[in-house]
Amino acid sequence: MGVAHDLVLLTTDPQSGKSYISSTVSDAVLGGALMLDLIAAGRLAMKGEGRRARVQVLDKRPLGTPLLDDALGRLADRKPQKSANAVTRLGKRAQREVYGELAEQRAVARRRVKILGLFPTTRHDVLDTRRRSDLASSVKACLLRGARPDEVTGPLIALLSAADIIKPLVGKRDAKTARARAKKIAAGDGSTEWASKGVREAVQAANAAVAAGVAASVAATSASGGG
């Protein structure tokens, strides 16, 4: 599994089958995860630093994974672009597609329900409980017990921090402590260093793009509701 699959599995409530990632921010969060997966696969790269940093397509060849190939196709013919723009394009419909692949892998099972007995929606029951439990335990160990993040937990924690999805995983009592630790891990410096400089820079770019996308989505939703 890649970052996107792990993120969706981790943020699926094992009791209710409901995602912790709200529909208003799912595109931004999953876009960031897919950007990291494509960078890890050698299809994308971050070029430049700071405000001049751009996401560049290195290789247009398909990977044989529908989710990643579909995402890559959205950027394949575009010039290098800001990470915020790349994340927005990569994340469209991504959560639904990730759940589809997880269902094919028998990691989750779809279940149709009606909210208030009227409005149909889909829940995803976790079947691969061991994988989800291992991910949750590793993330909580990093956030609450000082464990050192690695190439799996580091990107996950950075994305969870950017989207502010820490509390559902650690509980209300530990949320403040966990959020502070998550921000340090996302920065990837000092005692929290967990990857090479290039990987950390890619994660930080995705993290910033996700945070910007989440803020924009929340603002748009609030404005629409206010109207």
Contacts in CASP RR format, 6 or more apart in sequence:
PFRMAT RR
TARGET T0000
AUTHOR 0000-0000-0000
METHOD contacts of the structure
MODEL  1
MGVAHDLVLLTTDPQSGKSYISSTVSDAVLGGALMLDLIAAGRLAMKGEG
RRARVQVLDKRPLGTPLLDDALGRLADRKPQKSANAVTRLGKRAQREVYG
ELAEQRAVARRRVKILGLFPTTRHDVLDTRRRSDLASSVKACLLRGARPD
EVTGPLIALLSAADIIKPLVGKRDAKTARARAKKIAAGDGSTEWASKGVR
EAVQAANAAVAAGVAASVAATSASGGG
1 9 0 8 1.000
1 107 0 8 1.000
1 131 0 8 1.000
2 33 0 8 1.000
2 37 0 8 1.000
2 40 0 8 1.000
3 33 0 8 1.000
3 34 0 8 1.000
3 36 0 8 1.000
3 37 0 8 1.000
3 40 0 8 1.000
3 155 0 8 1.000
3 156 0 8 1.000
3 159 0 8 1.000
4 30 0 8 1.000
4 31 0 8 1.000
4 33 0 8 1.000
4 34 0 8 1.000
4 37 0 8 1.000
4 67 0 8 1.000
4 94 0 8 1.000
4 98 0 8 1.000
5 98 0 8 1.000
5 101 0 8 1.000
5 102 0 8 1.000
5 107 0 8 1.000
6 135 0 8 1.000
6 152 0 8 1.000
6 156 0 8 1.000
7 29 0 8 1.000
7 30 0 8 1.000
7 33 0 8 1.000
7 156 0 8 1.000
7 159 0 8 1.000
7 160 0 8 1.000
8 19 0 8 1.000
8 21 0 8 1.000
8 30 0 8 1.000
8 95 0 8 1.000
8 98 0 8 1.000
8 99 0 8 1.000
8 102 0 8 1.000
9 102 0 8 1.000
9 107 0 8 1.000
9 108 0 8 1.000
9 126 0 8 1.000
9 128 0 8 1.000
9 131 0 8 1.000
9 132 0 8 1.000
9 135 0 8 1.000
10 132 0 8 1.000
10 135 0 8 1.000
10 136 0 8 1.000
10 139 0 8 1.000
10 156 0 8 1.000
10 169 0 8 1.000
11 19 0 8 1.000
11 20 0 8 1.000
11 21 0 8 1.000
11 160 0 8 1.000
11 165 0 8 1.000
11 168 0 8 1.000
11 169 0 8 1.000
12 18 0 8 1.000
12 19 0 8 1.000
12 20 0 8 1.000
12 108 0 8 1.000
12 124 0 8 1.000
12 126 0 8 1.000
12 132 0 8 1.000
13 19 0 8 1.000
13 20 0 8 1.000
13 168 0 8 1.000
14 126 0 8 1.000
14 129 0 8 1.000
14 132 0 8 1.000
16 123 0 8 1.000
17 111 0 8 1.000
17 123 0 8 1.000
17 124 0 8 1.000
17 125 0 8 1.000
17 126 0 8 1.000
18 123 0 8 1.000
19 26 0 8 1.000
19 95 0 8 1.000
19 124 0 8 1.000
20 165 0 8 1.000
20 168 0 8 1.000
20 169 0 8 1.000
21 29 0 8 1.000
21 30 0 8 1.000
21 95 0 8 1.000
21 163 0 8 1.000
21 165 0 8 1.000
24 217 0 8 1.000
24 218 0 8 1.000
24 220 0 8 1.000
24 221 0 8 1.000
25 163 0 8 1.000
25 213 0 8 1.000
25 214 0 8 1.000
25 217 0 8 1.000
25 218 0 8 1.000
26 91 0 8 1.000
26 94 0 8 1.000
26 95 0 8 1.000
27 88 0 8 1.000
27 91 0 8 1.000
27 92 0 8 1.000
27 93 0 8 1.000
27 94 0 8 1.000
27 95 0 8 1.000
27 217 0 8 1.000
28 87 0 8 1.000
28 88 0 8 1.000
28 91 0 8 1.000
28 163 0 8 1.000
28 209 0 8 1.000
28 210 0 8 1.000
28 212 0 8 1.000
28 213 0 8 1.000
28 214 0 8 1.000
28 216 0 8 1.000
28 217 0 8 1.000
29 159 0 8 1.000
29 162 0 8 1.000
29 163 0 8 1.000
29 165 0 8 1.000
29 210 0 8 1.000
29 214 0 8 1.000
30 90 0 8 1.000
30 91 0 8 1.000
30 94 0 8 1.000
30 95 0 8 1.000
30 98 0 8 1.000
31 71 0 8 1.000
31 87 0 8 1.000
31 88 0 8 1.000
31 90 0 8 1.000
31 91 0 8 1.000
31 94 0 8 1.000
31 206 0 8 1.000
31 210 0 8 1.000
32 87 0 8 1.000
32 90 0 8 1.000
32 91 0 8 1.000
32 159 0 8 1.000
32 206 0 8 1.000
32 209 0 8 1.000
32 210 0 8 1.000
33 94 0 8 1.000
33 155 0 8 1.000
33 159 0 8 1.000
33 206 0 8 1.000
34 67 0 8 1.000
34 68 0 8 1.000
34 71 0 8 1.000
34 90 0 8 1.000
34 91 0 8 1.000
34 94 0 8 1.000
35 44 0 8 1.000
35 55 0 8 1.000
35 83 0 8 1.000
35 86 0 8 1.000
35 87 0 8 1.000
35 90 0 8 1.000
35 202 0 8 1.000
35 206 0 8 1.000
35 209 0 8 1.000
36 155 0 8 1.000
36 202 0 8 1.000
36 203 0 8 1.000
36 206 0 8 1.000
37 68 0 8 1.000
38 44 0 8 1.000
38 68 0 8 1.000
38 71 0 8 1.000
38 72 0 8 1.000
38 90 0 8 1.000
39 45 0 8 1.000
39 46 0 8 1.000
39 202 0 8 1.000
41 63 0 8 1.000
41 68 0 8 1.000
42 58 0 8 1.000
42 59 0 8 1.000
43 57 0 8 1.000
43 58 0 8 1.000
43 59 0 8 1.000
43 60 0 8 1.000
43 61 0 8 1.000
43 63 0 8 1.000
43 68 0 8 1.000
43 72 0 8 1.000
44 55 0 8 1.000
44 56 0 8 1.000
44 57 0 8 1.000
44 58 0 8 1.000
44 72 0 8 1.000
44 75 0 8 1.000
44 86 0 8 1.000
45 55 0 8 1.000
45 56 0 8 1.000
45 58 0 8 1.000
45 202 0 8 1.000
46 53 0 8 1.000
46 54 0 8 1.000
46 55 0 8 1.000
46 56 0 8 1.000
46 83 0 8 1.000
46 198 0 8 1.000
46 201 0 8 1.000
46 202 0 8 1.000
46 205 0 8 1.000
47 53 0 8 1.000
47 54 0 8 1.000
47 55 0 8 1.000
47 56 0 8 1.000
47 80 0 8 1.000
48 54 0 8 1.000
49 201 0 8 1.000
53 82 0 8 1.000
53 83 0 8 1.000
53 201 0 8 1.000
53 205 0 8 1.000
54 80 0 8 1.000
54 81 0 8 1.000
54 82 0 8 1.000
54 83 0 8 1.000
55 75 0 8 1.000
55 80 0 8 1.000
55 81 0 8 1.000
55 82 0 8 1.000
55 83 0 8 1.000
55 85 0 8 1.000
55 86 0 8 1.000
55 205 0 8 1.000
56 80 0 8 1.000
57 72 0 8 1.000
57 75 0 8 1.000
57 76 0 8 1.000
57 78 0 8 1.000
57 80 0 8 1.000
60 72 0 8 1.000
60 73 0 8 1.000
60 76 0 8 1.000
62 69 0 8 1.000
62 72 0 8 1.000
63 69 0 8 1.000
63 72 0 8 1.000
65 101 0 8 1.000
66 97 0 8 1.000
66 101 0 8 1.000
67 94 0 8 1.000
67 97 0 8 1.000
67 98 0 8 1.000
67 101 0 8 1.000
70 97 0 8 1.000
71 90 0 8 1.000
71 91 0 8 1.000
71 94 0 8 1.000
74 89 0 8 1.000
74 90 0 8 1.000
74 92 0 8 1.000
75 81 0 8 1.000
75 86 0 8 1.000
75 89 0 8 1.000
75 90 0 8 1.000
78 89 0 8 1.000
82 209 0 8 1.000
83 205 0 8 1.000
83 206 0 8 1.000
83 208 0 8 1.000
83 209 0 8 1.000
84 208 0 8 1.000
84 209 0 8 1.000
84 212 0 8 1.000
84 213 0 8 1.000
86 209 0 8 1.000
87 206 0 8 1.000
87 209 0 8 1.000
87 210 0 8 1.000
87 213 0 8 1.000
88 213 0 8 1.000
99 108 0 8 1.000
99 110 0 8 1.000
99 122 0 8 1.000
99 124 0 8 1.000
100 110 0 8 1.000
102 108 0 8 1.000
102 124 0 8 1.000
103 109 0 8 1.000
103 110 0 8 1.000
103 124 0 8 1.000
105 128 0 8 1.000
106 127 0 8 1.000
106 128 0 8 1.000
107 126 0 8 1.000
107 127 0 8 1.000
107 128 0 8 1.000
107 131 0 8 1.000
108 124 0 8 1.000
108 125 0 8 1.000
108 126 0 8 1.000
108 127 0 8 1.000
108 128 0 8 1.000
109 124 0 8 1.000
109 125 0 8 1.000
109 127 0 8 1.000
110 122 0 8 1.000
110 123 0 8 1.000
110 124 0 8 1.000
111 122 0 8 1.000
111 123 0 8 1.000
111 124 0 8 1.000
111 125 0 8 1.000
112 120 0 8 1.000
112 121 0 8 1.000
112 122 0 8 1.000
112 123 0 8 1.000
113 120 0 8 1.000
113 121 0 8 1.000
113 122 0 8 1.000
113 123 0 8 1.000
114 120 0 8 1.000
114 121 0 8 1.000
115 121 0 8 1.000
126 132 0 8 1.000
135 152 0 8 1.000
135 153 0 8 1.000
135 156 0 8 1.000
136 169 0 8 1.000
138 147 0 8 1.000
138 152 0 8 1.000
138 153 0 8 1.000
139 153 0 8 1.000
139 156 0 8 1.000
139 157 0 8 1.000
139 160 0 8 1.000
139 169 0 8 1.000
140 169 0 8 1.000
140 170 0 8 1.000
140 178 0 8 1.000
141 147 0 8 1.000
142 148 0 8 1.000
142 149 0 8 1.000
142 153 0 8 1.000
142 154 0 8 1.000
142 157 0 8 1.000
142 181 0 8 1.000
142 185 0 8 1.000
143 157 0 8 1.000
143 166 0 8 1.000
143 169 0 8 1.000
143 170 0 8 1.000
143 174 0 8 1.000
143 177 0 8 1.000
143 178 0 8 1.000
143 181 0 8 1.000
143 182 0 8 1.000
143 185 0 8 1.000
144 170 0 8 1.000
144 174 0 8 1.000
144 177 0 8 1.000
144 178 0 8 1.000
144 181 0 8 1.000
146 181 0 8 1.000
148 192 0 8 1.000
148 194 0 8 1.000
149 157 0 8 1.000
149 185 0 8 1.000
149 192 0 8 1.000
149 194 0 8 1.000
150 194 0 8 1.000
151 194 0 8 1.000
151 195 0 8 1.000
151 199 0 8 1.000
153 194 0 8 1.000
154 185 0 8 1.000
154 186 0 8 1.000
154 194 0 8 1.000
154 195 0 8 1.000
154 203 0 8 1.000
155 203 0 8 1.000
155 206 0 8 1.000
157 182 0 8 1.000
157 185 0 8 1.000
157 186 0 8 1.000
158 182 0 8 1.000
158 185 0 8 1.000
158 186 0 8 1.000
158 203 0 8 1.000
158 204 0 8 1.000
158 206 0 8 1.000
158 207 0 8 1.000
159 206 0 8 1.000
159 207 0 8 1.000
159 210 0 8 1.000
160 166 0 8 1.000
160 169 0 8 1.000
160 182 0 8 1.000
161 179 0 8 1.000
161 182 0 8 1.000
161 183 0 8 1.000
161 185 0 8 1.000
161 186 0 8 1.000
161 207 0 8 1.000
162 186 0 8 1.000
162 206 0 8 1.000
162 207 0 8 1.000
162 208 0 8 1.000
162 210 0 8 1.000
162 211 0 8 1.000
162 214 0 8 1.000
163 210 0 8 1.000
163 211 0 8 1.000
163 214 0 8 1.000
164 179 0 8 1.000
164 214 0 8 1.000
166 175 0 8 1.000
166 178 0 8 1.000
166 179 0 8 1.000
166 182 0 8 1.000
167 175 0 8 1.000
167 178 0 8 1.000
167 179 0 8 1.000
169 178 0 8 1.000
170 178 0 8 1.000
184 192 0 8 1.000
185 192 0 8 1.000
185 194 0 8 1.000
186 203 0 8 1.000
186 204 0 8 1.000
186 207 0 8 1.000
187 204 0 8 1.000
188 194 0 8 1.000
188 195 0 8 1.000
188 200 0 8 1.000
188 203 0 8 1.000
188 204 0 8 1.000
193 200 0 8 1.000
194 200 0 8 1.000
195 203 0 8 1.000
END
